[in-house]
Amino acid sequence: MSISSSNSDYFELLSGHLKAMYCIDFDDTGYTKEEWLAQFGELELDDAIEEYAQKYALIPLNEVTTVSSCEFNLQSV
């Protein structure tokens, strides 16, 4: 998959998926666009998110029953 750091559609979609699944957005990952692409750019979007989530032990929102789950994941990053 060939994605450039100027591909705003990819990063908007990435942020949306991260927000829906883990209550964080791309800015919360701590990666620059270039760093993200170097680490995860060869993966499909869902696979990249899954690998990132595993690396930082994020808990999906659907597995958390408390309202404070967003705060929990932000502290994990």
C-alpha positions as YAML, in Angstrom:
chain: A
units: angstrom
residues:
- id: 1
  name: MET
  ca: [0.00, 0.00, 0.00]
- id: 2
  name: SER
  ca: [1.46, 3.35, -1.00]
- id: 3
  name: ILE
  ca: [0.42, 6.15, 1.35]
- id: 4
  name: SER
  ca: [2.12, 9.52, 1.66]
- id: 5
  name: SER
  ca: [2.14, 11.81, 4.67]
- id: 6
  name: SER
  ca: [0.17, 14.33, 2.60]
- id: 7
  name: ASN
  ca: [-2.74, 11.87, 2.27]
- id: 8
  name: SER
  ca: [-5.17, 13.68, 4.57]
- id: 9
  name: ASP
  ca: [-8.01, 11.26, 3.74]
- id: 10
  name: TYR
  ca: [-6.00, 8.33, 5.16]
- id: 11
  name: PHE
  ca: [-5.17, 10.17, 8.39]
- id: 12
  name: GLU
  ca: [-8.76, 11.42, 8.81]
- id: 13
  name: LEU
  ca: [-10.01, 7.87, 8.37]
- id: 14
  name: LEU
  ca: [-7.33, 6.60, 10.76]
- id: 15
  name: SER
  ca: [-8.36, 9.17, 13.38]
- id: 16
  name: GLY
  ca: [-12.01, 8.22, 12.98]
- id: 17
  name: HIS
  ca: [-11.29, 4.52, 13.45]
- id: 18
  name: LEU
  ca: [-9.04, 5.16, 16.45]
- id: 19
  name: LYS
  ca: [-11.70, 7.38, 18.02]
- id: 20
  name: ALA
  ca: [-14.45, 4.81, 17.48]
- id: 21
  name: MET
  ca: [-12.40, 1.86, 18.71]
- id: 22
  name: TYR
  ca: [-10.15, 3.36, 21.41]
- id: 23
  name: CYS
  ca: [-11.39, 6.92, 22.07]
- id: 24
  name: ILE
  ca: [-8.14, 8.46, 20.82]
- id: 25
  name: ASP
  ca: [-7.31, 10.19, 17.55]
- id: 26
  name: PHE
  ca: [-4.16, 10.26, 15.46]
- id: 27
  name: ASP
  ca: [-2.69, 13.20, 17.38]
- id: 28
  name: ASP
  ca: [-2.96, 11.14, 20.58]
- id: 29
  name: THR
  ca: [-0.73, 8.39, 19.15]
- id: 30
  name: GLY
  ca: [2.41, 10.48, 19.58]
- id: 31
  name: TYR
  ca: [3.53, 9.65, 16.05]
- id: 32
  name: THR
  ca: [4.20, 12.09, 13.24]
- id: 33
  name: LYS
  ca: [2.62, 11.13, 9.94]
- id: 34
  name: GLU
  ca: [6.03, 10.08, 8.65]
- id: 35
  name: GLU
  ca: [6.72, 7.93, 11.73]
- id: 36
  name: TRP
  ca: [3.31, 6.27, 11.49]
- id: 37
  name: LEU
  ca: [3.87, 5.43, 7.84]
- id: 38
  name: ALA
  ca: [7.37, 4.08, 8.52]
- id: 39
  name: GLN
  ca: [5.98, 1.82, 11.26]
- id: 40
  name: PHE
  ca: [2.55, 0.88, 9.91]
- id: 41
  name: GLY
  ca: [2.29, 2.21, 6.35]
- id: 42
  name: GLU
  ca: [2.61, -1.16, 4.65]
- id: 43
  name: LEU
  ca: [-0.36, -2.56, 6.57]
- id: 44
  name: GLU
  ca: [-4.04, -2.23, 5.78]
- id: 45
  name: LEU
  ca: [-5.67, 0.42, 7.97]
- id: 46
  name: ASP
  ca: [-7.40, -2.04, 10.32]
- id: 47
  name: ASP
  ca: [-4.23, -4.13, 10.66]
- id: 48
  name: ALA
  ca: [-2.17, -1.00, 11.40]
- id: 49
  name: ILE
  ca: [-4.61, 0.04, 14.12]
- id: 50
  name: GLU
  ca: [-4.61, -3.46, 15.61]
- id: 51
  name: GLU
  ca: [-0.81, -3.59, 15.67]
- id: 52
  name: TYR
  ca: [-0.61, -0.13, 17.25]
- id: 53
  name: ALA
  ca: [-3.22, -1.09, 19.86]
- id: 54
  name: GLN
  ca: [-1.34, -4.28, 20.73]
- id: 55
  name: LYS
  ca: [1.96, -2.42, 20.99]
- id: 56
  name: TYR
  ca: [0.49, -0.03, 23.55]
- id: 57
  name: ALA
  ca: [-1.95, -2.47, 25.20]
- id: 58
  name: LEU
  ca: [-5.03, -0.40, 24.35]
- id: 59
  name: ILE
  ca: [-8.37, -1.81, 25.39]
- id: 60
  name: PRO
  ca: [-11.17, -1.51, 22.81]
- id: 61
  name: LEU
  ca: [-14.14, 0.52, 23.98]
- id: 62
  name: ASN
  ca: [-16.45, -2.43, 23.41]
- id: 63
  name: GLU
  ca: [-14.53, -4.34, 26.11]
- id: 64
  name: VAL
  ca: [-14.73, -1.55, 28.67]
- id: 65
  name: THR
  ca: [-17.92, -0.84, 30.56]
- id: 66
  name: THR
  ca: [-17.01, 2.40, 32.31]
- id: 67
  name: VAL
  ca: [-17.45, 5.94, 31.04]
- id: 68
  name: SER
  ca: [-13.84, 6.70, 31.91]
- id: 69
  name: SER
  ca: [-12.50, 4.31, 29.25]
- id: 70
  name: CYS
  ca: [-11.33, 7.24, 27.11]
- id: 71
  name: GLU
  ca: [-9.24, 8.54, 29.97]
- id: 72
  name: PHE
  ca: [-7.85, 5.05, 30.62]
- id: 73
  name: ASN
  ca: [-6.63, 4.61, 27.04]
- id: 74
  name: LEU
  ca: [-5.15, 8.12, 26.90]
- id: 75
  name: GLN
  ca: [-3.08, 7.28, 29.97]
- id: 76
  name: SER
  ca: [-1.88, 4.07, 28.28]
- id: 77
  name: VAL
  ca: [-0.39, 5.84, 25.25]
...
